């Protein structure tokens, strides 16, 4: 299966070609974010998470569609352009030259995009949000009036059910003690609301929010701080899987964030949550589970198992929800949508719907590469949007599917390939 390669052309909003019939009422903007380059001034990146980020936007309005895509001008990228060479360590790649002690990781702005408070941000866990204007031009880095989030700010903020005016997020801050910092975002500002010491220098990528609690799974990863701080290894290479520590479950009340319930279970790893809710039996959390950290090689090529965990007191019981290899879950009140990987596939290459113990699968065209499906609500079940690379056309399109049965409705074409995007949002 071929890859789309680097982004060849940045551009503002241009008319896109529509194939098929767009649903009436599909109005809004789909945003996508992901690594857009595989090298920096001839120095090739070693990991899928390393490339400088680009944000893509597709506006739908009464059958008219426009698209734009631009590289995010992060402070690190601006400095490298001025120097004409790679300067900063990425997630999995060190810059050329001698080891540099206490390296500042590059903020690649390549994981997620956040439309919030009438503003738009590109997110990456190595620094503060990067603000963009409506046409995707970079405005610059912002700490949202909370300087501590520059030490680490997750690319996966979430709103609690029933509390849409407040977003929650976190950062993992390394030091003599590794801390989980909790943030609340409201009225255009961020606020640090609590910190909790972690059992070790782990990595946490995502979390879940119920009506009353924050839920974290802290895996038995340990960052070799000495090797990383001396510049001898990239962040990814300095992470060690140490399953004897087990995975720690952290439960934090929304209304009392300084309180915490924590306990340890047998080791597992997870990148992404699908959903979480309160129930009479405790907390119910759906997520994609891995037995170890091997998926760090490439989550789009490996995938995990969609499972449901019930947390009651200090116990966690896990049952599978689908007999399939999945990733990038996106949940609604009655279904989970995700990318799936067939047994003979090199990577996730199909869109799936899991609901009521059954699974629907939509395979796309030959060798096509879909990205995370985003659900757009409407009264009759909604639509799914996925940015797809099509090798035969050497171009990318947005596939529009009916959510209830995954029936294809339309394709909206760019005139070039868009590199694989990790996450996105609908507004």
TORVEXKOL-685083 format. One record per residue (C-alpha): residue number from 1; chain; x, y, z. Coordinates in steps of 0.001 Angstrom, whole numbers, plus 500000, padded with zeros to 6 digits. Layout:
BEGIN
+-----+--------+--------+--------+--------+
: num : chaine :      u :      v :      w :
+-----+--------+--------+--------+--------+
: NUM :      A :      X :      Y :      Z :
...
+-----+--------+--------+--------+--------+
# end
This chain:
BEGIN
+-----+--------+--------+--------+--------+
: num : chaine :      u :      v :      w :
+-----+--------+--------+--------+--------+
:   1 :      A : 500000 : 500000 : 500000 :
:   2 :      A : 501564 : 503296 : 498919 :
:   3 :      A : 501749 : 506385 : 501123 :
:   4 :      A : 500760 : 509953 : 500159 :
:   5 :      A : 504242 : 511358 : 500811 :
:   6 :      A : 504993 : 514913 : 501913 :
:   7 :      A : 502616 : 517807 : 501438 :
:   8 :      A : 503477 : 519268 : 498043 :
:   9 :      A : 501469 : 522502 : 498110 :
:  10 :      A : 500065 : 524695 : 500853 :
:  11 :      A : 497019 : 526784 : 499977 :
:  12 :      A : 494126 : 528744 : 501378 :
:  13 :      A : 490495 : 527899 : 500763 :
:  14 :      A : 489802 : 526712 : 497233 :
:  15 :      A : 486753 : 525092 : 495664 :
:  16 :      A : 486866 : 521284 : 495839 :
:  17 :      A : 485329 : 518879 : 493351 :
:  18 :      A : 482299 : 516948 : 494604 :
:  19 :      A : 481604 : 513443 : 493338 :
:  20 :      A : 478198 : 512038 : 494288 :
:  21 :      A : 475498 : 513888 : 496245 :
:  22 :      A : 476210 : 515620 : 499526 :
:  23 :      A : 473529 : 515286 : 502210 :
:  24 :      A : 471221 : 518229 : 502654 :
:  25 :      A : 472053 : 519961 : 505900 :
:  26 :      A : 475762 : 519078 : 505956 :
:  27 :      A : 477078 : 522467 : 507016 :
:  28 :      A : 480227 : 523167 : 509001 :
:  29 :      A : 483967 : 522620 : 508890 :
:  30 :      A : 485996 : 519424 : 509197 :
:  31 :      A : 489477 : 520001 : 510604 :
:  32 :      A : 492326 : 517476 : 510377 :
:  33 :      A : 495870 : 517553 : 511746 :
:  34 :      A : 498877 : 515331 : 511162 :
:  35 :      A : 502579 : 515139 : 510249 :
:  36 :      A : 503098 : 516572 : 506772 :
:  37 :      A : 506819 : 516051 : 506145 :
:  38 :      A : 509093 : 513027 : 506379 :
:  39 :      A : 512356 : 514976 : 506586 :
:  40 :      A : 513869 : 518276 : 507697 :
:  41 :      A : 516435 : 519793 : 505325 :
:  42 :      A : 517504 : 516352 : 504118 :
:  43 :      A : 517537 : 514820 : 507613 :
:  44 :      A : 514947 : 512025 : 507491 :
:  45 :      A : 512574 : 511493 : 510373 :
:  46 :      A : 512533 : 507980 : 511862 :
:  47 :      A : 509041 : 507936 : 513380 :
:  48 :      A : 505500 : 508536 : 512129 :
:  49 :      A : 504955 : 511131 : 514881 :
:  50 :      A : 507931 : 513326 : 513962 :
:  51 :      A : 506972 : 515331 : 510888 :
:  52 :      A : 506106 : 519022 : 511021 :
:  53 :      A : 502357 : 519327 : 511366 :
:  54 :      A : 499826 : 520616 : 508872 :
:  55 :      A : 496179 : 521482 : 509443 :
:  56 :      A : 493586 : 520760 : 506776 :
:  57 :      A : 490127 : 522358 : 506780 :
:  58 :      A : 487124 : 521464 : 504613 :
:  59 :      A : 484112 : 523788 : 504684 :
:  60 :      A : 480691 : 522407 : 503739 :
:  61 :      A : 477876 : 524855 : 503009 :
:  62 :      A : 474714 : 523950 : 501091 :
:  63 :      A : 476512 : 521708 : 498597 :
:  64 :      A : 479492 : 524012 : 498148 :
:  65 :      A : 482794 : 522783 : 499531 :
:  66 :      A : 486126 : 524566 : 499958 :
:  67 :      A : 489381 : 523178 : 501306 :
:  68 :      A : 492622 : 524595 : 502683 :
:  69 :      A : 495833 : 523053 : 504026 :
:  70 :      A : 498831 : 524747 : 505607 :
:  71 :      A : 501978 : 523765 : 507490 :
:  72 :      A : 501929 : 525097 : 511068 :
:  73 :      A : 504768 : 527598 : 511536 :
:  74 :      A : 505904 : 526483 : 514982 :
:  75 :      A : 508780 : 528277 : 516747 :
:  76 :      A : 511021 : 525252 : 516117 :
:  77 :      A : 510249 : 525123 : 512403 :
:  78 :      A : 510850 : 528877 : 512054 :
:  79 :      A : 514254 : 528484 : 513726 :
:  80 :      A : 515166 : 525523 : 511499 :
:  81 :      A : 514209 : 527437 : 508364 :
:  82 :      A : 516454 : 530294 : 509454 :
:  83 :      A : 519338 : 527883 : 510144 :
:  84 :      A : 518729 : 525759 : 507054 :
:  85 :      A : 519057 : 522530 : 509019 :
:  86 :      A : 517403 : 520325 : 511645 :
:  87 :      A : 518019 : 521678 : 515153 :
:  88 :      A : 515652 : 519946 : 517550 :
:  89 :      A : 514911 : 516379 : 518636 :
:  90 :      A : 511544 : 515094 : 517470 :
:  91 :      A : 509518 : 512350 : 519166 :
:  92 :      A : 511622 : 509576 : 517609 :
:  93 :      A : 514513 : 511341 : 515849 :
:  94 :      A : 517560 : 513218 : 517094 :
:  95 :      A : 519038 : 516078 : 515036 :
:  96 :      A : 522367 : 515464 : 513295 :
:  97 :      A : 525603 : 516309 : 515080 :
:  98 :      A : 526893 : 515692 : 518603 :
:  99 :      A : 524569 : 514906 : 521505 :
: 100 :      A : 523047 : 517998 : 523074 :
: 101 :      A : 522373 : 517869 : 526839 :
: 102 :      A : 518916 : 518870 : 528091 :
: 103 :      A : 517428 : 519061 : 524612 :
: 104 :      A : 514218 : 520967 : 524077 :
: 105 :      A : 511884 : 518666 : 522109 :
: 106 :      A : 510411 : 520152 : 518982 :
: 107 :      A : 506788 : 521234 : 519151 :
: 108 :      A : 505605 : 519707 : 515881 :
: 109 :      A : 501900 : 520727 : 516145 :
: 110 :      A : 501024 : 517475 : 514389 :
: 111 :      A : 498584 : 515541 : 516596 :
: 112 :      A : 495235 : 517277 : 516901 :
: 113 :      A : 493308 : 520445 : 516168 :
: 114 :      A : 491028 : 522196 : 518661 :
: 115 :      A : 488285 : 524627 : 517600 :
: 116 :      A : 487379 : 526295 : 520904 :
: 117 :      A : 486026 : 529612 : 522169 :
: 118 :      A : 485806 : 530957 : 518585 :
: 119 :      A : 489520 : 530211 : 518133 :
: 120 :      A : 491523 : 527447 : 516473 :
: 121 :      A : 494578 : 525637 : 517855 :
: 122 :      A : 497005 : 522968 : 516649 :
: 123 :      A : 498066 : 520671 : 519494 :
: 124 :      A : 501135 : 518638 : 520387 :
: 125 :      A : 502161 : 517240 : 523757 :
: 126 :      A : 505600 : 518908 : 523837 :
: 127 :      A : 504331 : 522439 : 524365 :
: 128 :      A : 501543 : 524986 : 524447 :
: 129 :      A : 498813 : 525247 : 521790 :
: 130 :      A : 499652 : 526972 : 518490 :
: 131 :      A : 496883 : 529347 : 517475 :
: 132 :      A : 495757 : 529618 : 513835 :
: 133 :      A : 493546 : 532184 : 512146 :
: 134 :      A : 490369 : 531149 : 510260 :
: 135 :      A : 492390 : 530731 : 507030 :
: 136 :      A : 494912 : 528451 : 508839 :
: 137 :      A : 497741 : 531008 : 508947 :
: 138 :      A : 499812 : 530597 : 512121 :
: 139 :      A : 499321 : 533264 : 514787 :
: 140 :      A : 501746 : 531792 : 517309 :
: 141 :      A : 502140 : 529828 : 520510 :
: 142 :      A : 499890 : 530677 : 523473 :
: 143 :      A : 499767 : 529464 : 527069 :
: 144 :      A : 496125 : 530565 : 527472 :
: 145 :      A : 497164 : 532579 : 530556 :
: 146 :      A : 498517 : 529470 : 532323 :
: 147 :      A : 502355 : 529339 : 531957 :
: 148 :      A : 502688 : 525834 : 533436 :
: 149 :      A : 501018 : 524183 : 530454 :
: 150 :      A : 504136 : 524955 : 528389 :
: 151 :      A : 505775 : 522022 : 530241 :
: 152 :      A : 503281 : 519590 : 528700 :
: 153 :      A : 499724 : 519813 : 527425 :
: 154 :      A : 497871 : 516838 : 525982 :
: 155 :      A : 496532 : 516872 : 522432 :
: 156 :      A : 493260 : 515296 : 523641 :
: 157 :      A : 491130 : 517765 : 525621 :
: 158 :      A : 487616 : 516570 : 526457 :
: 159 :      A : 484349 : 518012 : 527725 :
: 160 :      A : 482390 : 516174 : 530403 :
: 161 :      A : 478886 : 515034 : 529409 :
: 162 :      A : 476426 : 517739 : 530388 :
: 163 :      A : 479191 : 520341 : 530870 :
: 164 :      A : 479851 : 521611 : 527326 :
: 165 :      A : 481149 : 525030 : 528418 :
: 166 :      A : 484224 : 523573 : 530137 :
: 167 :      A : 487053 : 521555 : 528618 :
: 168 :      A : 489398 : 519366 : 530646 :
: 169 :      A : 492970 : 518506 : 529756 :
: 170 :      A : 496219 : 517398 : 531349 :
: 171 :      A : 499976 : 517426 : 531005 :
: 172 :      A : 502693 : 515042 : 532160 :
: 173 :      A : 505448 : 517181 : 533688 :
: 174 :      A : 508828 : 515510 : 534201 :
: 175 :      A : 511296 : 516352 : 536927 :
: 176 :      A : 512556 : 514910 : 540190 :
: 177 :      A : 508951 : 513758 : 540579 :
: 178 :      A : 506805 : 513182 : 537498 :
: 179 :      A : 503460 : 514912 : 537932 :
: 180 :      A : 500064 : 514714 : 536292 :
: 181 :      A : 498881 : 518313 : 535905 :
: 182 :      A : 495137 : 518854 : 535459 :
: 183 :      A : 493758 : 521818 : 533528 :
: 184 :      A : 490341 : 523368 : 533109 :
: 185 :      A : 489620 : 525478 : 530030 :
: 186 :      A : 486774 : 527955 : 530140 :
: 187 :      A : 485984 : 531442 : 528811 :
: 188 :      A : 489115 : 531504 : 526656 :
: 189 :      A : 491581 : 530757 : 529472 :
: 190 :      A : 493268 : 527711 : 530977 :
: 191 :      A : 493668 : 527111 : 534706 :
: 192 :      A : 495761 : 524574 : 536601 :
: 193 :      A : 493334 : 522932 : 539038 :
: 194 :      A : 495436 : 520152 : 540614 :
: 195 :      A : 498614 : 518100 : 540334 :
: 196 :      A : 499196 : 514472 : 541341 :
: 197 :      A : 502515 : 512640 : 541606 :
: 198 :      A : 502804 : 509672 : 539263 :
: 199 :      A : 504477 : 506369 : 540164 :
: 200 :      A : 507211 : 506969 : 537595 :
: 201 :      A : 508233 : 508900 : 534488 :
: 202 :      A : 505529 : 507421 : 532272 :
: 203 :      A : 503788 : 508682 : 529134 :
: 204 :      A : 500018 : 509230 : 529010 :
: 205 :      A : 498493 : 510120 : 525656 :
: 206 :      A : 494750 : 510367 : 526319 :
: 207 :      A : 492197 : 510222 : 529120 :
: 208 :      A : 488449 : 509880 : 529553 :
: 209 :      A : 485771 : 512009 : 531215 :
: 210 :      A : 482474 : 510816 : 532664 :
: 211 :      A : 479720 : 512988 : 534065 :
: 212 :      A : 481597 : 513248 : 537381 :
: 213 :      A : 485141 : 511876 : 536990 :
: 214 :      A : 488403 : 512046 : 535077 :
: 215 :      A : 489856 : 508612 : 534247 :
: 216 :      A : 493544 : 507968 : 533495 :
: 217 :      A : 495444 : 504768 : 532764 :
: 218 :      A : 499149 : 505291 : 533533 :
: 219 :      A : 501050 : 502517 : 531733 :
: 220 :      A : 504291 : 500904 : 532946 :
: 221 :      A : 506442 : 502996 : 530652 :
: 222 :      A : 509487 : 504578 : 532206 :
: 223 :      A : 511388 : 507394 : 530528 :
: 224 :      A : 515135 : 506967 : 531002 :
: 225 :      A : 515606 : 510568 : 532063 :
: 226 :      A : 519403 : 510329 : 532219 :
: 227 :      A : 519739 : 509043 : 528647 :
: 228 :      A : 517144 : 511491 : 527347 :
: 229 :      A : 518559 : 514505 : 529233 :
: 230 :      A : 522072 : 513898 : 527937 :
: 231 :      A : 520758 : 513894 : 524363 :
: 232 :      A : 521832 : 510305 : 523688 :
: 233 :      A : 518340 : 509044 : 522802 :
: 234 :      A : 515131 : 510445 : 521412 :
: 235 :      A : 512075 : 510580 : 523648 :
: 236 :      A : 510627 : 507483 : 521974 :
: 237 :      A : 513851 : 505501 : 522263 :
: 238 :      A : 514245 : 506493 : 525923 :
: 239 :      A : 510828 : 505005 : 526800 :
: 240 :      A : 511127 : 501544 : 528335 :
: 241 :      A : 508281 : 499058 : 528750 :
: 242 :      A : 508505 : 497654 : 532305 :
: 243 :      A : 505400 : 495495 : 532781 :
: 244 :      A : 506262 : 494474 : 536351 :
: 245 :      A : 505085 : 497929 : 537469 :
: 246 :      A : 501570 : 497232 : 536163 :
: 247 :      A : 499167 : 499862 : 534789 :
: 248 :      A : 497913 : 502359 : 537344 :
: 249 :      A : 494259 : 503424 : 537239 :
: 250 :      A : 493637 : 506999 : 538418 :
: 251 :      A : 490103 : 508264 : 539184 :
: 252 :      A : 489708 : 511977 : 539951 :
: 253 :      A : 486403 : 513703 : 540837 :
: 254 :      A : 485596 : 516685 : 538621 :
: 255 :      A : 484339 : 518700 : 541574 :
: 256 :      A : 487240 : 517759 : 543874 :
: 257 :      A : 490287 : 517440 : 541575 :
: 258 :      A : 492757 : 517382 : 544474 :
: 259 :      A : 491256 : 514034 : 545529 :
: 260 :      A : 492241 : 510799 : 543834 :
: 261 :      A : 491530 : 507067 : 543880 :
: 262 :      A : 494380 : 504970 : 542490 :
: 263 :      A : 495156 : 501290 : 542151 :
: 264 :      A : 497300 : 499056 : 539959 :
: 265 :      A : 496268 : 496230 : 537608 :
: 266 :      A : 498153 : 493897 : 535275 :
: 267 :      A : 500079 : 495757 : 532585 :
: 268 :      A : 498415 : 496941 : 529385 :
: 269 :      A : 498804 : 499953 : 527100 :
: 270 :      A : 496283 : 502269 : 525484 :
: 271 :      A : 496544 : 505223 : 523145 :
: 272 :      A : 492917 : 506287 : 522774 :
: 273 :      A : 489632 : 506173 : 524642 :
: 274 :      A : 486306 : 505934 : 522848 :
: 275 :      A : 483931 : 506992 : 525643 :
: 276 :      A : 483232 : 506819 : 529359 :
: 277 :      A : 480154 : 507077 : 531543 :
: 278 :      A : 478820 : 506554 : 535039 :
: 279 :      A : 476735 : 503447 : 535701 :
: 280 :      A : 475171 : 501633 : 538609 :
: 281 :      A : 478155 : 499262 : 538631 :
: 282 :      A : 480749 : 502056 : 538673 :
: 283 :      A : 482485 : 503669 : 535718 :
: 284 :      A : 482233 : 502186 : 532219 :
: 285 :      A : 485152 : 503019 : 529917 :
: 286 :      A : 485536 : 501934 : 526280 :
: 287 :      A : 489056 : 502073 : 524846 :
: 288 :      A : 491498 : 500370 : 522468 :
: 289 :      A : 493725 : 498015 : 524464 :
: 290 :      A : 497224 : 496693 : 523679 :
: 291 :      A : 499171 : 494043 : 525610 :
: 292 :      A : 502386 : 496121 : 525441 :
: 293 :      A : 504033 : 499130 : 523775 :
: 294 :      A : 504841 : 497512 : 520412 :
: 295 :      A : 502236 : 499748 : 518757 :
: 296 :      A : 504673 : 502643 : 519186 :
: 297 :      A : 506173 : 501482 : 515895 :
: 298 :      A : 503033 : 502673 : 514088 :
: 299 :      A : 499545 : 502597 : 515555 :
: 300 :      A : 497949 : 502892 : 512091 :
: 301 :      A : 499744 : 499706 : 511010 :
: 302 :      A : 499222 : 497663 : 514171 :
: 303 :      A : 495938 : 498521 : 515908 :
: 304 :      A : 494477 : 497027 : 519062 :
: 305 :      A : 491270 : 495580 : 520513 :
: 306 :      A : 488215 : 497641 : 521400 :
: 307 :      A : 487281 : 496683 : 524972 :
: 308 :      A : 484966 : 497821 : 527756 :
: 309 :      A : 486333 : 498267 : 531258 :
: 310 :      A : 484073 : 498457 : 534290 :
: 311 :      A : 485731 : 500180 : 537231 :
: 312 :      A : 484172 : 499423 : 540598 :
: 313 :      A : 485957 : 500541 : 543721 :
: 314 :      A : 489561 : 499445 : 543206 :
: 315 :      A : 488894 : 496744 : 540625 :
: 316 :      A : 488873 : 496809 : 536836 :
: 317 :      A : 487091 : 494189 : 534730 :
: 318 :      A : 487673 : 494159 : 530953 :
: 319 :      A : 485580 : 492479 : 528224 :
: 320 :      A : 486045 : 492730 : 524417 :
: 321 :      A : 483528 : 494675 : 522343 :
: 322 :      A : 484657 : 493601 : 518873 :
: 323 :      A : 486611 : 490740 : 517354 :
: 324 :      A : 488694 : 492987 : 515136 :
: 325 :      A : 491862 : 495075 : 515047 :
: 326 :      A : 490876 : 498732 : 515477 :
: 327 :      A : 492229 : 502200 : 516207 :
: 328 :      A : 491202 : 505865 : 516268 :
: 329 :      A : 487805 : 505286 : 517929 :
: 330 :      A : 485128 : 507975 : 517826 :
: 331 :      A : 481993 : 507325 : 519900 :
: 332 :      A : 478407 : 508527 : 519847 :
: 333 :      A : 475652 : 507637 : 522301 :
: 334 :      A : 474865 : 504380 : 520494 :
: 335 :      A : 477953 : 503328 : 518496 :
: 336 :      A : 481723 : 503428 : 518202 :
: 337 :      A : 483260 : 504312 : 514832 :
: 338 :      A : 486893 : 503504 : 514119 :
: 339 :      A : 489465 : 502443 : 511564 :
: 340 :      A : 489886 : 498706 : 511147 :
: 341 :      A : 492615 : 496481 : 509760 :
: 342 :      A : 491959 : 493257 : 507880 :
: 343 :      A : 494092 : 490147 : 508410 :
: 344 :      A : 495912 : 490598 : 505112 :
: 345 :      A : 496254 : 494384 : 505384 :
: 346 :      A : 499434 : 496303 : 506079 :
: 347 :      A : 497589 : 499015 : 508030 :
: 348 :      A : 494123 : 500189 : 509033 :
: 349 :      A : 492288 : 500364 : 505715 :
: 350 :      A : 488545 : 500230 : 506455 :
: 351 :      A : 485888 : 502040 : 508477 :
: 352 :      A : 483911 : 500110 : 511068 :
: 353 :      A : 480846 : 500674 : 513214 :
: 354 :      A : 480478 : 498744 : 516477 :
: 355 :      A : 477070 : 498756 : 518171 :
: 356 :      A : 474902 : 496340 : 520144 :
: 357 :      A : 477405 : 493501 : 519886 :
: 358 :      A : 477643 : 493648 : 516095 :
: 359 :      A : 480076 : 495235 : 513665 :
: 360 :      A : 479600 : 496782 : 510229 :
: 361 :      A : 482616 : 497126 : 507939 :
: 362 :      A : 483047 : 499449 : 504978 :
: 363 :      A : 486020 : 498664 : 502776 :
: 364 :      A : 487039 : 501528 : 500555 :
: 365 :      A : 488633 : 501522 : 497109 :
: 366 :      A : 491741 : 499484 : 496224 :
: 367 :      A : 494684 : 500392 : 498490 :
: 368 :      A : 492931 : 503521 : 499813 :
: 369 :      A : 494135 : 504887 : 503166 :
: 370 :      A : 491366 : 506345 : 505369 :
: 371 :      A : 491857 : 508470 : 508476 :
: 372 :      A : 489925 : 508627 : 511746 :
: 373 :      A : 486168 : 508822 : 511003 :
: 374 :      A : 484475 : 511892 : 512506 :
: 375 :      A : 480763 : 511722 : 513281 :
: 376 :      A : 478537 : 514632 : 512282 :
: 377 :      A : 475185 : 514480 : 514118 :
: 378 :      A : 471809 : 514920 : 512461 :
: 379 :      A : 468293 : 513659 : 513339 :
: 380 :      A : 468460 : 510493 : 511206 :
: 381 :      A : 471716 : 509122 : 512655 :
: 382 :      A : 474299 : 511452 : 511201 :
: 383 :      A : 477157 : 511146 : 508748 :
: 384 :      A : 480781 : 510071 : 508921 :
: 385 :      A : 483621 : 512045 : 507381 :
: 386 :      A : 487044 : 510529 : 506713 :
: 387 :      A : 489958 : 512094 : 504857 :
: 388 :      A : 491136 : 509353 : 502482 :
: 389 :      A : 494223 : 509027 : 500296 :
: 390 :      A : 493582 : 507285 : 496965 :
: 391 :      A : 496810 : 505976 : 495316 :
: 392 :      A : 495300 : 505474 : 491828 :
: 393 :      A : 494358 : 509180 : 491650 :
: 394 :      A : 497424 : 510380 : 493605 :
: 395 :      A : 494999 : 512613 : 495465 :
: 396 :      A : 493003 : 512724 : 498701 :
: 397 :      A : 489289 : 513118 : 499231 :
: 398 :      A : 486806 : 513380 : 502072 :
: 399 :      A : 484577 : 510313 : 502072 :
: 400 :      A : 481039 : 511120 : 503238 :
: 401 :      A : 479207 : 508061 : 504604 :
: 402 :      A : 475811 : 507546 : 506177 :
: 403 :      A : 476621 : 506693 : 509783 :
: 404 :      A : 473897 : 504118 : 510406 :
: 405 :      A : 474933 : 501708 : 507627 :
: 406 :      A : 478254 : 503163 : 506339 :
: 407 :      A : 476764 : 503665 : 502873 :
: 408 :      A : 478970 : 505967 : 500741 :
: 409 :      A : 477205 : 509174 : 499731 :
: 410 :      A : 479845 : 511451 : 498225 :
: 411 :      A : 483547 : 512126 : 497820 :
: 412 :      A : 485065 : 515600 : 497933 :
: 413 :      A : 488390 : 515813 : 496110 :
: 414 :      A : 491573 : 517773 : 496677 :
: 415 :      A : 493872 : 518015 : 493672 :
: 416 :      A : 496828 : 516563 : 495603 :
: 417 :      A : 497642 : 513971 : 498265 :
: 418 :      A : 497179 : 515053 : 501891 :
: 419 :      A : 499560 : 513201 : 504245 :
: 420 :      A : 497916 : 510873 : 506787 :
: 421 :      A : 496206 : 512833 : 509539 :
: 422 :      A : 496011 : 511628 : 513128 :
: 423 :      A : 493069 : 513498 : 514648 :
: 424 :      A : 490539 : 516173 : 513926 :
: 425 :      A : 487251 : 517813 : 514819 :
: 426 :      A : 483958 : 519019 : 513349 :
: 427 :      A : 482617 : 522494 : 513995 :
+-----+--------+--------+--------+--------+
# end
